[in-house]
Amino acid sequence: MENENTDNGNQSEHSRPSMSKRASLRESMSGAFRKARMSFVRSRGKRGATLNDLRGTKGADFEAEGMIHRGVETGCCGGFFMGNSDPMKERYILLKGAFCFVFDSEDSSSPLYAIKLHGMAAEIKDQHSYQGRTLVLLRAGSLGDVQYEFSFLDESTANKFKTTVTQQASAAATEETRKRLGHEHLLNKRASVRYAETVAIAKEKEQPDKPISRNEILANMAEADGMGTTPM
């Protein structure tokens, strides 16, 4: 028994530094996120949300360079040749939790905007490509309107993006259900995920406007024509 107690005592002594180290790391990370949050708030979203800030210690759920376009599906060209205020550009895309963050470059101090993934569905366009790149449509639901079009250099990256969007959208739906049932206390999020949500809430408002679809244009033309022929 004496040896057993001694062994337990030694195990306890060995575990204390490890527990202390983990606690110290958590405190350090919490301090880092507090500092980043202050910078983000003071700069009105211009600083304090770099790629490293959002990655945290566990990294992003997905990240890669890609082209992104806010628009509607147009068929043969995937919408990339539609003239609007949101031209196709190379961006750096990071997914963390239930949000997609779009950065101008890897060196940016803050994302340009954020996209909420809850309720979204990703679909790879098998029959269309842009300069050999794989296109991915981000829809408002599996049968909803196209909100964004992404393109990636290779199919594997596009597939990983699609899979991650599906996973995070599902997780967001589950979280929403738990909140609705009053089980929010069961949610246990990492500090980096909570901070990413703080940034996303502010950056959602900075998304580019969705261009008018071809169907909307035709509907407006038909309505105008009908008004023109209506007897006075």
N, C-alpha and C positions, 0 to 999 in steps of 0.2 A: 504494500500500500504506500509505503514511504516513497518508493521509486516512482510509482504512478503519480503521486502528488507532485513530485519533483518534475516529472515530465510535463504535467499539466501546467505547472508554474512556468517552466521554460517556454512552453508553447504560448502562454499568456504574455510572457515578456517579449517573445518574438513578434506577436501579433500587434502589440501596442504601437511600435514604430510604424508598422504598415498602416494601421487605422489612422494614426496621426498624420501620416503622409497624405492619405486620401482626403482627409478633412482639410488639410492645408491646401491641397490642389483645388478642392471645391471652392474654398474661400478665395483663392487666387483668381479662379475663373469668374466667380461672382463679381469680384472687384473689377475685373477686366470688362465684363458686360455692363456694369454700372457706369464705368468710365466711357465706354462706347456709346451707351444710351444718352449720356449727358452731352457728348459731342454731337450726336445725331439730332437731339432736340434743339440745342443751341444754334446749330447751323441750319435749322429748318430742313433737315433731310439731305443736306449736301455732303456731310462727312459722317464718319462713325459707323459705317456699314459696308466695310470692304469685304472682299471674298473671304479673307481670313476671319473677320469678325463673325460672319454668318456660318462659316464652317464649324467653328468651335473645336473641341478636342476630338469629336467623333467624325468630323468631315461632313461633306454634303451627301445627299441621297443620289444626286446626279449633278455632273457639271461637264460642260464641253463648249467649244466654239460652235456657233451655228448662225444661220441667217433666220431672221424672223420678220414677219409681215402681218400687220393687223388688217384683216380683210375677209372677203367672202370667197367661197369656192367658185371658180369660173370655168373649170373644165380643163382644157388642154394645157394651160400654163399655170394652173394652180393659183392664179390670182397675182402672181409676181409681176405681171406687166400691166396691172391696173394702175392708172395714174391717180395717186391720191397723196395726202399729206404724210403718209407713213411708207416711204420707199423701202425696198428690201436692203438691209444692211447686215454686215457681219457683226455679231454681238457675242458676248460671253454669257452663257445661260447656266444658272445654278438652281437646283431644286432642293429645298430644305423644308421638311414637314409638308404642310398643305399649300405651299406657295412656290411659284416659279419666279425667280428674280432675273431680270434682264439688265446686264451691265454693258456699258459702252465698250469697255475693255477690261482685261485682268487687273489693270492698275487703277481702276476707278475707285474713288473714295466712298461711293454710294451707288446703288442701282438706279437706273433710269426710271424703272417702274416695276411693279410686282403684279402677278396674275394669280388669283385665287383658284385652286384646283378642285375645290369642293363642287361637285355637280358637273365636272368636265369629263370628257372622254377623248382619248387620243386614237387617231386612225392613220395608218400608213397608206399612202397613195401608191399602190403597186403599179399602176399603169402610167403614172406620170413622174417626171423628174425635172430638175432644173440644173442644167449644165452637169449632168451626171450625179447630182446630189439626190439623196432620198428625202422625199417630202412627207411631213407629218401634219395632219390637220388636228387642231384642238377645237372640239365642238362643245356646245352647251348641252351636254347629254348625248347619248349615242345617236339620236336622230335629230339633234338640234342644229342650229345654225353654226357655221364655222366662225370662230372668234379670232383665231390666229392660225397662221401657216408657218411652220418651221422647216428648214432644210439642213441636213447634215451631210458631211463629206462621205460617210460610209453607212451602209445599212445596219451594221451592228450597233453603232451609236444611236441611230434612229430607233432601233428596236428597244434599246436600253431606256431611252427617253420615254417611249410609249409605255413600257412596262412600269417604270417608276411613276408616271402620271397616274396610271390605273391603280397602283398600290396606294399612293398617297390620297387619291380621291376617295377610295374605299375607306381608308383610315379616317379621313375627315368626316365621312358620312356616319361612321360608327361613333365617333366622338360627339357629333351633333345629336345622335340618338341618346347617348348617355346623358348629355346635358339636359335634353328634353325630359328624361325620366328622373332627373334630380340626382344623377350619379356622378356629377362633375368632380366630386371629391376623390373618385377612384382614378382620375387622370393623373399620371405622373410623368411630366415632361421635363426633359433636360433644359438647363438654363439657356443653351444655344438655340433650342427650338422656340422657347418663350421669347427670346430676343428677336429671332427671325420673324415671329408673328407681329411683334411691336413695329418692326420696320415695314413689314408688308402692309399693315393696316394704313400706314401713312402713304406708302408708295402705290397702293392700288389706285388712288385718285389721279395718278399721273400717267395712266395708260393713254396711249393715243386713241383718238376717236375712231370708231368703226366706220369705214366708208359705206356709202349707200350702195346697196346691192343692185344688180341688173333687174331683178324682179320688182324691186321697189321703184326703180326708174320707170319701168314699163307700166306698173300700176298707176303711178302718178300721171303718166302721159295719157293713159286710158281715161283716168278720171277727169283730166283737164279737157280732153277731147269730148267727153260726154257732157261736161258742163257747157262747152261751146255750142253743142247741137241741141241743147235743151230749150224748148220754146219759152219765150219770155211771157 
